Each structure stands twice: as structure tokens, then as C-alpha cells.
Amino acid sequence: MSDIQKTDVIIIGAGPCGLFAVFELGLLDLRCHLVDILDKPGGQCAELYPEKPIYDIPALPICTGQELTDRLMEQIAPFDPVFHYGQMAEALEKLDDGSWLLTTSDGVKLNAPVVVIAAGGGSFVPKRPPLSDLDDFEASGAVQYAVRKRDTLAGKRLVIAGGGDSALDWTVNLVDIAESVTLVHRRDDFRAAPDTVAKMRALVAEGRVTLHIGQLKGLEGTGGQLENVLVQAAGDEAPDALAADVLLPFYGLTMKLGPIAEFGLNLEENLIPVDTERFETSEPSIFAVGDINHYPGKLKLILSGFHEAALMAHAAYGIIHPDKKIRFQYTTSSSSLQQKLGVA
Ligand SMILES: Cc1cc2nc3c(=O)[nH]c(=O)nc-3n(C[C@H](O)[C@H](O)[C@H](O)COP(=O)(O)OP(=O)(O)OC[C@H]3O[C@@H](n4cnc5c(N)ncnc54)[C@H](O)[C@@H]3O)c2cc1C
């Protein structure tokens, strides 16, 4: 059991509701570990609309998705949560003592008496290009949807596909270490930040990056070893074969419920039914807050998830400390809460 990390509460999902759950649990002295497949906190707010304004967070007349995330991170900092980013919460097993063992896609094992599912619209997974025979190339690492270790791409012939921020950021970022970088996009028009587009164009002008306008058509190679990426330009009869070791498609992310569907919980149309007193699922000591849950009258708003997190935290405390009673306190007037927050 030595490689198992123990905590009070495991939270699946570091979106706004998972983050605020850390706050409510922290006020009750409950420690949290969070797992998110994204490499950053904020869920939909940070991934889908970081620069769009939100107008319906109580007492914050306007803030962007990223500002809300940053403020939540600041608010929960006193509770020192442990984040496991870039990992899927993959398997959940009930142990003999009634606690839960969660295993992530990186093999991290977390043990806690309470699990909170704050998985929103599901886990963000990369959109795959519509090519056949991708599986072998994905398994060998010849097709990668995120750059986890930049150094592993040193000296490689890279084809980067896409026209958004990720594709252009990595084009600019990898050119110094790769043997060659070819950027493939279906048209000569890019959605990325203007500054990055300008950098990419300068690299193309210097001959350090090749820009290829066309669509991915296929992959050539054997046993997962990539040899060529086939790219079809509009109007051409046959596709061009671009010699490559690694293809990095950056076509954005989509949301899927993923492994949570296999946790043995009751589901209704990919949502997890909960009661509205405790926000507990069909399995005692597993709670669900935020967009992932369902109950009569549910509104998929961030503020609903915040309310759910407060009630969930009190119920979770009763499971973790069945012999103790919570004394209801206000942060305004309780010196013990203020000490926990580091403001007293
Ligand atoms: C464009 C847009 C505008 C919006 N505007 C507003 C608004 O103005 N006001 C408002 O209240 N709401 C708004 N919303 C909705 C709001 O963003 C959601 O209600 C909110 O993000 C839900 O928060 P959450 O924490 O429940 O889930 P999410 O934000 O979806 O976060 C869930 C996290 O869980 C992770 N995850 C899921 N499954 C797993 C797994 N198995 N392993 C690891 N990680 C996993 C995901 O990667 C994700 O990061 C908007 C949504 C969009 C798309």
C-alpha cells in the first residue's frame, strides 16, 4: 500500500465546481486530491471560454472564464489541494474497509473514504483525425495529441496539423529541437493569436518551417513506425507524402463521459442522479456536483455547483467523522475559520 496516496476526499474534475468543493471541504478540515485530464484547472471555463465574460457569478458583475478560475485557485490555496493533471480518473474500486481506491491513467493510486465526481460535461479528449489505422500509430507514440515531454521530440521529423493556438504554439516551440517541422492546415488562414501566427510566418519565410495547405489523408508505415503523412491539397489528384516520424494533430477537444460510465453508478442520459440534500449518488460516499449531476429542477450553472458543493461537504464530513458534529459557523465571524483561511 506504500505507493497509495491517502486523503480525505478525491475529486474527479478540477472545473469551477471541483475547485469550489475544495474550499467547502477545506473549511471543514477535509483534505483533497483532484484529478483532471486537462493540464490546468478551470474545466470548461479555462478550456472553452477563457476570455469570454461571465455575468452571473454572485457579486462578480463581470469576470472571464480564466479570471474565475484564477480567483477560485486563490481562494482554495490555503487548503493546499494536490492536483493530478493530465490524467484520466480511470478505475474506482471499493476496498474492504469501505474506502475508495482510484487509479489514474498514469497509474497514480489515491485512497479516500469519499469521492466527489465534478466531471462536468465529461473528460476533455482530443478530436482524432478521420484516418483509418490510427490505433497502432497512437499506441507507439507516432501520433500524439499533446506534448507531454518536449525532449522526446528532439531530432524528429514532425508534422503538426491544425490552425489554432495549440498547433501554432507547438510549431514555434518545437522548431529549435526537431529535425524538421511541417505545419499542415486546410487553408492559409489561422485562428491562433496574431503574434504566434506572425512568428510562424517568419519561420516559414526563413525556411525553418514548411507550411503545407491541405487535408490529412492517410498514414504510411509499419508496426506503428510512421514513415509518411499523406496530405491532399485541393485540386491535386494524388496526395503528397510528407516524410515524418511523429504526427501531432491539434484539432481541438471534445467532451466524453469516459471511464466514469464504468464506475457502477446509476446514470440517466450520461448524467448522475443525486438527491438534493446531500448530492450523493446511488453509491453511498460517492457524491456528484456541478454539470455532471441531475435532479429535478437542475440548472447547469456554475452557481448551482457552488451550492451543491457546500451541502455535499457537510454530508461528506458526516461520513469521514461519524462521531463528530459540525458546528455551523460564518467565515465573517469565526476566528477558527479565519485561521484556516490564513486571514486571522
Ligand atoms: C461557452 C460557454 C459559456 C458558458 N457561460 C456560462 C455562464 O455565463 N454562466 C454559468 O453559470 N455557466 C456558463 N457555462 C457553463 C459552465 O461553464 C459550466 O456549468 C461549468 O463549467 C460546470 O463546471 P463543472 O466543474 O461542473 O464542470 P467542467 O467545467 O466541465 O469541468 C469538469 C472537469 O472534469 C474533467 N474530467 C471529467 N471526467 C474526467 C475523468 N474521468 N478524469 C479526469 N478528468 C475528468 C474535465 O477534463 C474537466 O476539466 C458556459 C459554458 C460554455 C461552454
The ligand as a Gaussian input file, in Angstrom:
#p B3LYP/6-31G(d) Opt

LIG

0 1
 C      -19.238000      28.915000     -23.977000
 C      -19.794000      28.655000     -22.611000
 C      -20.249000      29.712000     -21.862000
 C      -20.765000      29.494000     -20.569000
 N      -21.206000      30.559000     -19.843000
 C      -21.673000      30.364000     -18.580000
 C      -22.134000      31.466000     -17.789000
 O      -22.136000      32.611000     -18.232000
 N      -22.576000      31.193000     -16.526000
 C      -22.612000      29.924000     -15.999000
 O      -23.006000      29.760000     -14.840000
 N      -22.213000      28.872000     -16.749000
 C      -21.743000      29.053000     -18.015000
 N      -21.343000      27.984000     -18.763000
 C      -21.455000      26.643000     -18.168000
 C      -20.325000      26.407000     -17.173000
 O      -19.059000      26.550000     -17.808000
 C      -20.473000      25.027000     -16.566000
 O      -21.694000      24.995000     -15.847000
 C      -19.328000      24.735000     -15.604000
 O      -18.088000      24.743000     -16.271000
 C      -19.537000      23.386000     -14.933000
 O      -18.489000      23.216000     -14.053000
 P      -18.038000      21.765000     -13.577000
 O      -16.921000      21.989000     -12.599000
 O      -19.229000      21.003000     -13.126000
 O      -17.511000      21.020000     -14.883000
 P      -16.464000      21.374000     -16.040000
 O      -16.193000      22.824000     -16.119000
 O      -16.986000      20.684000     -17.245000
 O      -15.138000      20.641000     -15.565000
 C      -15.103000      19.242000     -15.448000
 C      -13.657000      18.783000     -15.464000
 O      -13.632000      17.373000     -15.205000
 C      -12.631000      16.773000     -16.004000
 N      -12.952000      15.342000     -16.121000
 C      -14.131000      14.777000     -16.432000
 N      -14.054000      13.437000     -16.381000
 C      -12.782000      13.153000     -16.003000
 C      -12.067000      11.942000     -15.764000
 N      -12.649000      10.731000     -15.863000
 N      -10.766000      12.015000     -15.420000
 C      -10.134000      13.226000     -15.311000
 N      -10.765000      14.408000     -15.524000
 C      -12.072000      14.362000     -15.855000
 C      -12.717000      17.542000     -17.315000
 O      -11.495000      17.430000     -18.029000
 C      -12.996000      18.975000     -16.829000
 O      -11.805000      19.723000     -16.670000
 C      -20.837000      28.178000     -20.041000
 C      -20.378000      27.114000     -20.806000
 C      -19.859000      27.339000     -22.078000
 C      -19.346000      26.163000     -22.879000

